[in-house]
Amino acid sequence: MNATQISYVALWSKDLDANRAIFANILGIPIAYEDENVVVFQTEGAQLVLQRAIDADADLDGTIQFGISVDNLDQVTEALKANHLTIEIDREEITQNQRVTIVRLGSGQAVEFTGE
């Protein structure tokens, strides 16, 4: 059961425009995708995702979420369950060959595990 890489780090913020300016204008990180509620920056490693904290997600302002690619999602999910962690999404299909499990850590952060 190996984690193969951190796939993304997400920063939640009510002031998406100010954060976008820091990463795009000051640091010059290329934007891979953008709409009114999300900006995805592509680095050589993980993606940096800025998410707007509004409506149902307003309480996420200031939090960080990250995703990890794993080689055996079933094994990871069962290990998380065995350790009595709070599973918010259990092996939901997100693309034809990709599924996701999301766990909520006791400290409040969400961690997304992706794999086949």
C-alpha positions as CSV (number, residue, x, y, z in Angstrom):
1,M,0.0,0.0,0.0
2,N,2.1,2.9,-1.3
3,A,1.4,6.5,-1.8
4,T,2.8,7.4,-5.2
5,Q,2.7,11.2,-5.0
6,I,0.9,14.2,-3.6
7,S,-1.3,15.2,-6.5
8,Y,-2.6,18.5,-5.2
9,V,-2.8,21.0,-2.4
10,A,-5.9,23.1,-2.1
11,L,-6.2,26.4,-0.3
12,W,-9.7,27.6,0.6
13,S,-10.2,31.3,0.8
14,K,-13.0,33.9,0.6
15,D,-10.6,36.2,-1.2
16,L,-9.7,34.1,-4.2
17,D,-8.6,37.1,-6.3
18,A,-5.9,38.3,-3.8
19,N,-4.4,34.8,-3.5
20,R,-4.5,34.3,-7.3
21,A,-2.5,37.5,-7.7
22,I,0.2,36.2,-5.4
23,F,0.7,32.9,-7.2
24,A,0.1,34.0,-10.8
25,N,1.5,37.6,-10.8
26,I,4.2,37.6,-8.2
27,L,5.4,34.0,-8.4
28,G,4.6,33.4,-12.0
29,I,3.1,29.9,-11.6
30,P,1.2,28.8,-14.8
31,I,-2.5,28.5,-14.6
32,A,-3.9,25.2,-15.9
33,Y,-7.5,25.9,-15.3
34,E,-9.6,28.8,-13.9
35,D,-13.2,29.7,-13.4
36,E,-15.0,32.1,-10.9
37,N,-14.6,29.7,-7.9
38,V,-11.3,27.8,-8.6
39,V,-7.8,28.4,-9.9
40,V,-5.6,25.5,-10.7
41,F,-1.9,26.1,-10.9
42,Q,0.4,23.5,-12.5
43,T,3.9,23.0,-11.1
44,E,6.4,20.3,-12.0
45,G,5.0,18.3,-9.1
46,A,1.6,18.7,-7.5
47,Q,-1.1,21.1,-8.6
48,L,-1.9,24.1,-6.4
49,V,-5.7,24.6,-6.2
50,L,-7.2,27.8,-4.9
51,Q,-10.9,27.3,-4.0
52,R,-13.4,30.0,-3.2
53,A,-14.9,29.6,0.3
54,I,-18.5,30.6,-0.3
55,D,-22.0,29.4,0.5
56,A,-21.9,25.9,2.0
57,D,-18.1,26.0,1.9
58,A,-17.7,29.4,3.6
59,D,-16.6,27.7,6.9
60,L,-13.6,26.3,5.0
61,D,-12.0,29.8,4.7
62,G,-8.3,29.4,5.7
63,T,-8.2,25.6,5.5
64,I,-5.9,23.4,3.5
65,Q,-6.9,20.2,1.7
66,F,-4.6,17.8,-0.2
67,G,-4.8,14.8,-2.4
68,I,-2.5,11.8,-2.6
69,S,-2.3,9.2,-5.4
70,V,-2.1,5.6,-4.2
71,D,-1.4,2.4,-5.9
72,N,-4.2,0.4,-4.2
73,L,-7.2,2.5,-3.2
74,D,-9.1,-0.5,-1.8
75,Q,-6.3,-1.4,0.6
76,V,-5.8,2.2,1.7
77,T,-9.6,2.7,2.3
78,E,-9.9,-0.5,4.4
79,A,-6.8,0.5,6.5
80,L,-8.4,4.0,7.1
81,K,-11.6,2.3,8.2
82,A,-9.8,-0.1,10.4
83,N,-8.2,2.8,12.2
84,H,-11.7,4.3,12.7
85,L,-11.1,7.4,10.6
86,T,-14.2,9.4,9.3
87,I,-14.7,8.4,5.7
88,E,-16.7,11.1,3.9
89,I,-16.5,9.5,0.4
90,D,-15.8,5.8,0.0
91,R,-14.3,4.8,-3.3
92,E,-16.5,7.0,-5.5
93,E,-15.8,6.8,-9.2
94,I,-14.6,10.2,-10.6
95,T,-13.4,9.0,-14.1
96,Q,-13.5,5.7,-15.9
97,N,-10.2,4.6,-14.3
98,Q,-10.1,6.7,-11.2
99,R,-11.8,6.5,-7.9
100,V,-11.6,8.6,-4.7
101,T,-11.8,8.1,-1.0
102,I,-12.0,11.2,1.2
103,V,-11.2,11.0,4.9
104,R,-11.6,13.8,7.5
105,L,-8.7,14.0,9.9
106,G,-9.5,14.6,13.6
107,S,-8.0,18.1,13.2
108,G,-10.6,18.9,10.5
109,Q,-8.6,18.7,7.3
110,A,-9.9,16.6,4.4
111,V,-7.4,14.3,2.7
112,E,-8.4,12.9,-0.7
113,F,-6.9,9.5,-1.8
114,T,-7.1,8.7,-5.6
115,G,-6.4,5.5,-7.4
116,E,-7.9,2.7,-9.6
